[in-house]
């Protein structure tokens, strides 16, 4: 296979994923921007809730990550029957587990937010948002399975189109329900939650239609009778370790959010603003690594190891170059960007300083995106999670507490530790890819 063709194929995969990821991220960013017109406390409360919701969504990704990897390798090996089995099991499993977790989030919202350390003065903002968004979390579970299957079949453009529709609806819904326009009541945070949940319902509906029209017209009973327990076992075998690295990161962020909550409401709001701003600096590296992972899965399924290695290296180089360049631009205009979101001088000055630290952090994050996605798509699923647990908790969590809380150096010092953690893991991943120790770990025998 010629490398010029591989590069074009990578571009055709990464392009739609880039647009889709950008639009998905904008769902949260639009909520943050519009709620910033409401109050900084609303932003801080929603930031804590979303930290917990991100953790829940990672549980759903256990199956969707396995779906993407297995389907990619089965497509490369031309095993369509297996692709249908894996997709059907993925949708069913995520629907059932999603309904269970939605009930937990709905009925235990107050206890969960207290456990997160949400301040009492923010509870009135965080609780309704949690109950509405959490109660409909199962929609996101199904959506992840549908998108994973479509992407693995080189149909990433369809989830992208769906994201365009959903973002337009979300902007209209937020404007209408947060501020009370077009005769609707002004619901504030609750309005943002209703808009977000409705948009997820629309997304699932359209993705299901696309799946049946463009990818899998039906799920024949004979492929599921007897039930293919082996494929469910493979999904869990791949998904649990694959999601483990994400889970470790998300749990560490929950702990860090708790630390930052100990500093002040302003520190919590600053973190929420920065997280939403920097999403747009690493989105290119994230999308490129996800597109590269699908292509690497296909190539591993075809046993084209040298081509898979070459694509991985290109993903790494392009991702790092774009992330560092975009984070530099963001840092230069940091104060101006933050001034649009808030009038608090402490948040603006602290956030602007953090954006300069972000340049170093995004270098490491781009390496991590490349390493984690490339290794697990090749079947090397255990190494990323083991490395992640050791370094994230040993460097990021312990270090941020010592510098930020114990020594009292604050939010900027904590961000420097985050950057150190990302770069340590990133450089180890590069060494692992260059060693070819991932060869022979695929799931097709």
BELRARA-V941048 format. One record per residue. N is the residue number from 0. SS is DSSP state (a for helix, b for strand, c for the rest). PHI is phi in degrees with one decimal (* if undefined). BURIAL is b if it has 24 or more other C-alpha atoms within 12 Angstrom, else e. Layout:
((N SS PHI BURIAL) (N SS PHI BURIAL))
This chain:
((0 c * e) (1 c -76.8 e) (2 a -70.3 e) (3 a -62.7 e) (4 a -65.1 e) (5 a -62.3 b) (6 a -63.3 b) (7 a -64.6 e) (8 a -66.2 b) (9 a -62.1 b) (10 a -63.6 b) (11 a -67.0 b) (12 a -82.5 b) (13 a -70.6 b) (14 a -58.4 b) (15 a -62.1 b) (16 a -63.9 b) (17 a -59.5 b) (18 a -64.1 b) (19 a -62.4 b) (20 a -63.0 b) (21 a -57.9 b) (22 a -70.7 b) (23 a -63.2 b) (24 a -62.8 b) (25 a -66.8 b) (26 a -56.2 b) (27 a -70.7 b) (28 a -65.9 b) (29 a -64.3 b) (30 a -57.7 b) (31 a -63.2 b) (32 a -62.1 b) (33 a -70.4 b) (34 a -70.0 b) (35 a -65.3 b) (36 c -73.4 b) (37 c -86.9 b) (38 c -176.4 b) (39 a -66.7 b) (40 a -63.4 b) (41 a -63.0 b) (42 a -62.6 b) (43 a -64.0 b) (44 a -65.1 b) (45 a -65.4 b) (46 a -60.2 b) (47 a -67.3 b) (48 a -61.1 b) (49 a -65.4 b) (50 a -62.6 b) (51 a -70.1 b) (52 a -64.1 b) (53 a -60.9 b) (54 a -65.6 b) (55 a -65.6 b) (56 a -63.2 b) (57 a -67.7 b) (58 a -63.9 b) (59 a -67.3 b) (60 a -72.4 b) (61 a -53.9 b) (62 a -80.1 b) (63 a -66.8 b) (64 a -65.1 b) (65 a -63.5 b) (66 a -60.8 b) (67 a -62.2 b) (68 a -69.0 b) (69 a -65.0 b) (70 a -62.4 b) (71 a -60.6 b) (72 a -71.2 b) (73 a -67.7 b) (74 a -65.3 b) (75 a -60.7 b) (76 c -90.2 b) (77 c 59.5 e) (78 c -111.7 e) (79 a -65.6 e) (80 a -59.4 b) (81 a -69.7 b) (82 a -60.7 b) (83 a -65.5 b) (84 a -60.5 b) (85 a -61.8 b) (86 a -65.2 b) (87 a -62.3 b) (88 a -64.2 b) (89 a -60.7 b) (90 a -63.0 b) (91 a -63.9 b) (92 a -65.0 b) (93 a -68.5 b) (94 a -64.3 b) (95 a -66.1 e) (96 a -65.2 b) (97 a -65.8 b) (98 a -64.8 b) (99 a -62.3 b) (100 a -67.8 b) (101 a -62.4 b) (102 a -63.5 e) (103 a -62.5 b) (104 a -65.3 b) (105 a -73.0 b) (106 a -90.6 e) (107 c -117.4 e) (108 a -59.5 b) (109 a -64.6 b) (110 a -64.3 e) (111 a -66.0 b) (112 a -70.7 b) (113 a -64.9 e) (114 a -63.5 e) (115 c -73.6 b) (116 c 80.9 b) (117 c -64.4 b) (118 c -63.7 b) (119 a -55.6 e) (120 a -72.7 e) (121 a -102.3 b) (122 a -63.8 b) (123 a -66.1 b) (124 a -87.3 b) (125 a -76.8 b) (126 a -64.9 b) (127 a -63.8 b) (128 a -62.5 b) (129 a -63.3 b) (130 a -66.3 b) (131 a -74.8 b) (132 a -64.7 b) (133 a -68.1 b) (134 a -64.4 b) (135 c -108.8 b) (136 a -64.0 b) (137 a -61.4 b) (138 a -63.2 b) (139 a -67.1 b) (140 a -60.7 b) (141 a -67.2 b) (142 a -60.0 b) (143 a -63.2 b) (144 a -65.3 b) (145 a -63.5 b) (146 a -64.3 b) (147 a -61.0 b) (148 a -67.2 b) (149 a -65.6 b) (150 a -62.9 b) (151 a -64.1 b) (152 c -95.7 b) (153 c 61.6 b) (154 c -117.9 b) (155 a -67.3 b) (156 a -67.0 b) (157 a -71.1 b) (158 a -57.6 b) (159 a -63.6 b) (160 a -60.2 b) (161 a -61.8 b) (162 a -63.4 b) (163 a -61.2 b) (164 a -61.6 b) (165 a -63.7 b) (166 a -66.9 b) (167 a -62.3 b) (168 a -63.0 b) (169 a -66.6 b) (170 a -63.2 b) (171 a -63.7 b) (172 a -64.0 b) (173 a -61.5 b) (174 a -59.1 b) (175 a -71.8 b) (176 a -91.6 b) (177 a -71.8 b) (178 a -102.3 b) (179 c 72.6 e) (180 c -103.3 e) (181 c 56.2 e) (182 c 82.2 e) (183 c -89.6 e) (184 c -70.4 e) (185 c -80.9 e) (186 c -102.0 b) (187 c 62.2 b) (188 a -59.3 b) (189 a -61.6 b) (190 a -64.1 b) (191 a -62.9 b) (192 a -66.7 b) (193 a -63.5 b) (194 a -62.1 b) (195 a -62.2 b) (196 a -67.2 b) (197 a -62.7 b) (198 a -63.9 b) (199 a -66.4 b) (200 a -64.5 b) (201 a -61.0 b) (202 a -59.7 b) (203 a -62.8 b) (204 a -60.3 e) (205 a -68.5 b) (206 a -63.1 b) (207 a -64.0 b) (208 a -61.1 e) (209 a -63.3 b) (210 a -56.4 b) (211 a -72.8 e) (212 a -81.8 e) (213 a -115.0 e) (214 a -126.3 b) (215 c -127.3 b) (216 c -61.6 e) (217 c -158.4 e) (218 c -115.5 b) (219 c -55.8 e) (220 a -59.6 e) (221 a -64.1 e) (222 a -77.4 e) (223 a -119.1 e) (224 c -128.6 e) (225 c -67.4 e) (226 c -62.0 e) (227 c -77.1 e) (228 a -60.7 e) (229 a -62.1 e) (230 a -71.4 b) (231 a -63.2 b) (232 a -61.5 e) (233 a -64.6 b) (234 a -59.1 b) (235 a -71.3 b) (236 a -62.0 b) (237 a -82.2 b) (238 a -66.2 b) (239 a -63.5 b) (240 a -65.9 b) (241 a -63.6 b) (242 a -77.3 b) (243 a -60.6 b) (244 a -65.7 b) (245 a -63.6 b) (246 a -62.9 b) (247 a -60.6 b) (248 a -63.2 b) (249 a -65.5 b) (250 a -62.6 b) (251 a -63.9 b) (252 a -70.7 b) (253 a -62.9 b) (254 a -63.9 b) (255 a -66.2 b) (256 a -60.8 b) (257 a -65.0 b) (258 a -60.5 b) (259 a -65.2 b) (260 a -61.7 b) (261 a -71.4 b) (262 a -77.3 b) (263 c -178.2 b) (264 a -63.1 b) (265 a -64.6 b) (266 a -65.1 b) (267 a -65.4 b) (268 a -65.3 b) (269 a -60.6 b) (270 a -59.8 b) (271 a -62.7 b) (272 a -61.7 b) (273 a -64.0 b) (274 a -58.3 b) (275 a -73.9 b) (276 a -70.8 b) (277 a -74.4 b) (278 a -54.6 b) (279 a -81.0 b) (280 a -91.8 b) (281 a -106.2 b) (282 a -63.5 b) (283 a -64.8 b) (284 a -63.3 b) (285 a -63.8 b) (286 a -65.4 b) (287 a -63.4 b) (288 a -68.9 b) (289 a -70.8 b) (290 a -63.7 b) (291 a -62.4 b) (292 a -64.2 b) (293 a -63.6 b) (294 a -65.8 b) (295 a -63.0 b) (296 a -60.3 b) (297 a -60.3 b) (298 a -67.2 b) (299 a -65.5 b) (300 a -61.0 b) (301 c -91.0 b) (302 c 64.5 b) (303 c -102.4 b) (304 a -70.2 b) (305 a -62.1 e) (306 a -65.7 b) (307 a -62.1 b) (308 a -62.1 b) (309 a -63.0 b) (310 a -62.7 b) (311 a -59.1 b) (312 a -64.9 b) (313 a -67.1 b) (314 a -58.1 b) (315 a -61.7 b) (316 a -65.1 b) (317 a -65.6 b) (318 a -63.4 b) (319 a -64.0 b) (320 a -59.5 b) (321 a -70.7 b) (322 a -63.5 b) (323 a -65.2 b) (324 a -62.9 b) (325 a -69.0 b) (326 a -68.8 b) (327 a -65.1 b) (328 a -62.4 e) (329 a -62.8 b) (330 a -65.0 b) (331 a -60.5 e) (332 c -102.0 e) (333 a -56.4 b) (334 a -62.7 b) (335 a -64.4 e) (336 a -64.0 b) (337 a -66.3 b) (338 a -66.0 b) (339 a -71.5 e) (340 a -86.5 b) (341 c -151.1 b) (342 c -106.4 e) (343 c -72.3 e) (344 a -65.1 e) (345 a -67.0 e) (346 a -62.1 b) (347 a -64.9 b) (348 a -68.3 b) (349 a -67.4 b) (350 a -62.9 b) (351 a -63.9 b) (352 a -66.6 b) (353 a -63.2 b) (354 a -64.0 b) (355 a -72.8 b) (356 a -65.1 b) (357 a -59.3 b) (358 a -58.7 b) (359 a -68.2 b) (360 a -63.3 b) (361 a -68.4 b) (362 a -59.2 b) (363 a -69.6 b) (364 a -63.5 b) (365 a -62.3 b) (366 a -62.7 b) (367 a -67.2 b) (368 a -56.5 b) (369 a -59.7 b) (370 a -63.6 b) (371 a -63.9 b) (372 a -67.1 b) (373 a -68.1 b) (374 a -65.9 b) (375 a -71.6 b) (376 a -68.1 b) (377 c -85.5 b) (378 c 104.2 b) (379 c -86.5 b) (380 a -89.7 b) (381 a -88.4 b) (382 a -59.3 b) (383 a -59.9 b) (384 a -72.1 b) (385 a -64.2 b) (386 a -62.2 b) (387 a -60.5 b) (388 a -61.5 b) (389 a -65.1 e) (390 a -79.9 b) (391 a -57.0 b) (392 a -79.0 b) (393 a -72.5 b) (394 a -101.7 b) (395 a -68.2 b) (396 a -70.9 b) (397 a -63.8 b) (398 a -64.0 b) (399 a -67.3 b) (400 a -68.9 b) (401 a -62.4 e) (402 a -79.4 b) (403 a -78.1 b) (404 a -103.1 b) (405 a -63.2 e) (406 c -85.5 e) (407 c 72.8 e) (408 c -83.6 e) (409 a 83.9 b) (410 a -67.1 b) (411 a -65.4 b) (412 a -64.1 b) (413 a -62.9 b) (414 a -66.7 b) (415 a -63.5 b) (416 a -67.4 b) (417 a -57.9 b) (418 a -64.7 b) (419 a -62.4 b) (420 a -58.9 b) (421 a -60.2 b) (422 a -73.1 b) (423 a -62.1 b) (424 a -64.4 b) (425 a -60.3 b) (426 a -67.2 b) (427 a -66.6 b) (428 a -63.8 b) (429 a -60.7 b) (430 a -63.8 e) (431 a -64.1 b) (432 a -63.7 b) (433 a -67.8 e) (434 a -80.2 e) (435 c 62.6 e) (436 c -72.0 e) (437 c -82.8 b) (438 c -68.0 b) (439 c 88.3 e) (440 c -102.2 b) (441 c -65.4 b) (442 c -101.5 b) (443 c -101.3 b) (444 c -103.2 e))
